[in-house]
Amino acid sequence: MRIIIAGGGTGGHLFPALALAEEIKAMDASTEIIFVGTRRGLEAKLVPARGYRLEFLDVLGLKKKTKMEKARAFVKAISATFEALKMVRRLRPDGVMGSGGYSSGPAVLAAGLLGIKTAILEQNALPGLTNRLLGKIAGRIYIAFEEAGRFFPPARTVLSGNPVRKDILGIKDDIVGKKTKFSLLVFGGSQGATAINAAFLDTAEYLTDIWDGLRVIHQTGRDGFEKTGEAYKRKGINVELHDFIDDMALAYAGCDLVICRAGATSIAEITALGIPAILIPYPFSADGHQEINAASLVKKGAAIMIRQDELTGNVLGGVIRRLFTNPVELRNMREGMKKIGKPNASKAIALDYIGFLAKKRK
């Protein structure tokens, strides 16, 4: 069997696709998985590094562009669809799945036009324009949030959760019993977040009396690493500082509280692991989807949201202190996270889609 997974650009689109590919290969090592992406996205480096074949489409996004840029992107999208038609005819896959990102649209559309069974992954509570359009033709639509279901036909929509890498799911709980400090993990995504870095530095001033009881792991992003490190030194504050964390499984292990953005990958990981969170949605995410993601968790009692325009050291420090001194509230948040989390999402999607493809051959 041969399956194409199209999409990427950002970690939110790529990492679930890689997790799903890993699961499919674990179920049937003979299945060939081919990724389709762009040369500008994360997939250009990460997909070949994981041993998968990668094909490229030349396509641009339409959002936040001038009229001239949108016109050029529209022409590129049409051209990319014709490219995708040639590619899909050449590769002759049994199925094509879109994981989001610029290359997802042309590849899934081409497969649909050629009568090949398709599926899409929707990682957010508010689907993007591409997936809302592809949902009209996709044979399966796998969603991570209940809220996304209203945008798609119920008969073809599966509330599956978002695939999470096996190394993340495999962290050991026995480290929790060995801890002596309250563990905080602070990060703003793979690239970091200037606003979160600045606010947390300010927050430290409001937590001096409990700082000795905290273990802080802070991923700044490469651009903010040096400046943030110098600021910590000036303040005389000890943290475990990283520009980028390669082993997120180790960072999550024994974590009591996460402070992060509300992107799909981060939310999938912390819900699957049951880690309470203070979510600071990226205010410029497409259609404000990060705030909608965060609000979904807040509504279920699993997280606390602080909007970036409300983010100050005093506000953030007050929430951290409250959770540090209130283990009952923290435990309730953890239970809320576990109720939302779907750690078996990869397996559920892989089984369903493989079964969906098998019907084609009867």
N, C-alpha and C positions, 0 to 999 in steps of 0.2 A: 504494500500500500504506500502511496505517496501523498503527502499533505503539504500544502503551501500555507505558511503563516505570514501575513503581510501586515506591516506596521512598525512603529518605533518612533524614532526622533528623540523622545524623552524616556526616562526610566519608567514613568507611569504607564507607558504603552509597551515598553520592551520587556521589563522584568516579568510581568505576568505571562507574556508569550513564551519566554524562556522556561519559566516554571512549568507551563503546560507541555512544552516540547519534551522536557525532562520526564514528565509523567507518562506521556505517550510512548516514549522510547523504553521506559521501564516496563510497560505493559507488553510491548512487542518491539523487540530490538531490530526486527527486519523492516519496520516502517521507516521510510525516508522522509525527513522533514527538511523543507527548503524555505528559507526566509526571504522575504522581499522587503526592501527598504530603500532609503536614500543614502547617498554618500556623505551627507551632512549630519546624519543622526548618530546616536550612540551605537546603533546596530552595526555601523561600519567597522568598529573595533571589537565590540563584545561578542557578536555572533560568530565570526570566524574563530575567535579565541576559544569558543566553547565547542568547536569542531563541526559546526553546521555550515552548509552551503548557503551563500547569500547572493541573491540577484538584485540588481538596482533598477529603480525607476526614477526618472527626472521629473519631479513634481514639487510645487510650491504651495504654501498655505494661502488662504484667502483672508483670514482675519487680520485686523489692525494694519491694513495696507491702504495706500493712496489709490485713487481710481485707476491710475496708470498701472500700478503694481497689481491690482486686482485683475485688470484686463489681461496682463501678462500671465498671472497665475491661472486664470481661466483657460487661456490657450494652452498652457503647460498641462493642465488637467486633462484636456481633450487629447492632446498628444500622448500623455502618459497612459490613457485608457487604450489607445491603439497599440502602444508598446506592450501593455499588459495583455491584450488579446493575443498578440504574437507569442508572448512569453508563455501564457497558459496553454496555448495550442502546442507549443514546443515541449513543455514539461509534462503535459497530460496528467495532471494530478487527479486523485480520487475526490479530493475536497480542498476548498480554499477557506481559510479563516482570517478575518481581519481583527487586529488587536488595537486599532486606533492609530492615528498619525497620518501624515500626508499620503503615504503609499498604500494605505489600507483601501481607500475608496476605489481607485482605478482597478486594483487587483480583484476585489470582491465583485465589482460591477462587471468586469470582463468575464469572470467565472460564471456569474449569473446569466450573462448573455449567451454563453457557450453551453448552458445546461448542466454545469457542474455544481454539486451541492456546496452551499456556502454557510458560514456562520460568522458572527461577530461577538467580540467581548466588549462589554460596556462597564468600565471600572468605576464610573462616577454616578452620583445621585441624579445629576442633570446631564443627560447625553449631549454630546456635541453635534453640530450640524451634520457632519459626515455620517455618523452612526444613525442619526434620526432618518436620514435618507436611505442608508443601506438596510435599515430595519424593514423597509417595505419589500425587499426582495430576499433577505437572508432566510435560510431555512431554519436556523437556530440563532437565538439571541440570548447570550448568557449575561445576566446582570448581577452586580454586587450589592446594590441597594434596592430595597422595595420601591422607593420613590421613582426609580427609573422605569418601572414596569408600565406606567401610564402612557409612555411614549411609544410602546411597541404592541403588536398583536399578542394577546394572552396565549393563544394556542401554540405560538412558536417561541415563547419567552420562558426562560428557566432562571429562577433565583438561585444562583449557584455559589455566589461569593467570588472573590478575586483570587486567582492562583498565586500561591506564595512558594518561594524556593524551599526545597527540602532542607537545606542547611539552616535556614531560619527556624523552620518547624522542629528541627532536631535538637534545639538547645536543652540543656539539662536543668531540671528544677532543683537538683540537690544542692546547687550553689546557694540557694535562698537560705537554707538552714545554717550556712557558714558565715552569713553576712553579719557585720557589726555596725554598719552604717546604712542610712537611708540613701538609696541609689537613684540619682537623677541623670537622665540622658537627654542632652539638648542638641538638636540639629535642625537645619533648615532645608533638608534635601541634599542631594549629592553635591550641589554647587554652593551650599551654605545659604545664609540669609543675613544680610547686613542689619536689618531691623531687629532680628532676634538676637544676633550677637551683641548689639549695642544695648538692648533692653536687659539682657541677662547680666551683662557687666554692671549695669546700674543696680539690678536686683541684688547683687552680692552685697551691696552696701546695707541693704535692709535685712540681711540674714546673718550678720556677723555673730550674733549670740548663739545661733544653732549651726554655724558652718562646720564646726568640728564633728557634728553628727551626720554630715552629708558626704557622700561620694559623688562627685560631679564629673561626668564624661561629656565633653563639649566638642562637637564637630563644627568647625567654623566655615568650611569651604576654603579652597586654596587662596582666594583673593583676600580673605579676612584673617588668615592664620597669623601672620606676623604682627599686624596691628593689635589683634585681640590678645595675643600672647604677651606683648609689651604692656598692655593695660593691666592684665592680671598681675604681672610682676610689680608694677608700680603700686598696686593695691596690696601686695603681699599676700595674695590669695592663691592657694594651691588647687589646681584642677587637672584632670587628665585631658589634655588638649590635643586635638587632631585636626589636620586640614581635611583629611578624608579617611573614613573608616572602612577598610577593606572587609573586615570580619564583623558584619552587623550582628551575626548570631551571638558572638561573644559579648558585644556591647549590650544586647538585649538581656543577656543571661542575668538573672537576679535583679533586674531593673524594677524599681518601685513606681516610677513616674517618668513619663516621656513629655518633653516640651518640643513641639514640632509643627510644621505646616500640616495642611489637611489634604495632601495629595493622595491619590488612590493607592499607591504602593505602600506608603507609610501606614495608612489606615488599615489596609489588608493585613499587614504584618502585626500591628499592635492589637487588632481585634482577634486575630488567630492565636496570639500568645496571651491575650487577656491582660494587657498592661494599661493601666489608667493613663490618661493624657490631658495635658493642657494644649489645646489646638489653637494655632494662630494662622488662620487662612491667608494665603497669598491674595492680596486685594485685587490683583490684576489678572487673575486666572480667567480663562475663557468663560464668559457668561456668569462669572462669579461662582463657578461650580465648587470651589474649595469651601466657601462659606456654607453652601448647601450640604456638602459632605459632612462638615463639622456639626451643623445644626441637627443632622440626623442622629449623630452619636449623643449629642447633648440631650435630645428629646428622650433618649432611652437611658439616661442617667449614667452613661459610660465615660463622658468626657466633659471638660469645661472649655468654653471657647472665649478667647480674648481677641477682638478685632484689632487689626494693626493700628487703626487710628485711636484706639483706646489703650494701646500697649505702652506702659511705663514701668520703670523698675519697681515703683511702689505697688502698682496693681498686681504685677506678676509675682512679686515677693509676697504679697498678702495671700495670694492663692496657694503658693508653695507652702507657706507657713501653716495655713489652715489644714492642708492635707497632711503635712508632717506631724501635726499635733492631733489629728483626728483619724485614727486608724479605721474607725467604723465607716466613715464616708469613703475612704480609700478602698476599703474592702468591697463596699457596694458598687463602686465604679468598676472595680476589677470583675465582679460578677456580671455587671452590665456588658462589659467588653466581651466576656466569654459567651454570653448569650447571642451577641451579634456575630462573633467570629465564626468563620467557616474554614477551619484548617484543612478540610478534605476537598476544597474547591477544585483543585487540579484534577484529582481522581474522578470527581463527579462529572466534570466537563469532559474529560478524556473518554470515560465510559459512555456518556451520552452521545458524544459526537461520533465515536467509532461505531456505535450501534446505529446511528442515523445514516452513516455512510454505508454500512452493511446492507441496509434495506435497498439500496440502489442496485445491488448485484443480484437480488432475488429474482 
